[in-house]
Amino acid sequence: MNRDDLNSTSLTNWAALESRSEENIDYSDIPPLTDDFFERATLYIPAEQAHDLVQLDPDVKQWFQAQGEQYKTLINSVLRQYIESTQTQRRA
């Protein structure tokens, strides 16, 4: 992509597209997603998101989830407290 691509005017008739309802879309040529499809499917996580993944043991995750809806925030808080406590210990 170059600057010309960003500055070009779209030839799409957005008003006509927005006026169409989903009821008029023909999905008949799309093959059904079968169990075989999902068995062969591969999960793709973009590299910029993959670095945020952390593998938790199932029992650890269950315990945090049992603490409430904000369990991810709680996990982050616990980890932050651990970091701060280890930094304090190293300074002493």
N, C-alpha and C positions, 0 to 999 in steps of 0.2 A: 504494500500500500504506500502511496506517495501523497504529497500535498494536493495534487490535482484530484485524487480520489476523494479527499476530504472536502474539497471545495465544490465538487460537481453537484448539480441539482438532480434530485431523484425524479425519474420519469414515472414513478408509481402513482396511480390515481388513488390516493389515500382515502378520499371521501367515498369513493365507490367501494373500496375494500371494507371500510368501517360500517357501511350501510348493509352489508351482507350479514345474514344471521348464520349461526353454526348449523342450523337445521338444513341449510341449502348445500352444505359441504358433503361431497360424495366420498365416503371412506371405503367403498366396496372393493377397491383394488388394493387395499392394504392387507397383507396376510395376517392372520391371527397370531398372537404371541402365545405359543404353546409351552408346556413344561420343558420340552426339549430346548427351546430357545433360552429359557432361564438357566437351565443346567449348563449350557455352553457359554452363557454370557460372562463377560469379564468386567469387573468394577474398575473404572478408570477415575483416578483422583488426580486433578491437576497438581503439578509439582509445587506451586505456590500454596496450595492448601494442604498438601501431604505432610509438610513439616510440622503442622499443628496437631497431628494425630498422636495419641498416647494410648498404649495398650494397658488396660487395667485388668487385674484378675477379676473374674465374675463376682466373687464374694465381696470384694472391695467396692465394686461398682454398685452392687445391690445395697450395701450398707449406706453409701452416700445417697442413692436414690430414695431410700427409706426416710432420709432426713427432710425431704421436701422437694418441691419443684425446682428450687434454685440450687440443686446439688452440684452443678458444674461450677457455680460461683463459690460454693463451699470448698470444693476440691482445690480451686485456685487459692483460696484464703489459707487453707491448711498448708499448702506447698509454700506460700509466701512466708508464713510464720516459721516454717522449718528453715527456709533460707536465711531469714533474719536472725534466728536463734543460732545457726551455725556460724554466721558472720560475727556475731557478738562473742561467741566462744573463741573464735580464732584471734580476735583482737585482745582478748584477756591474757 
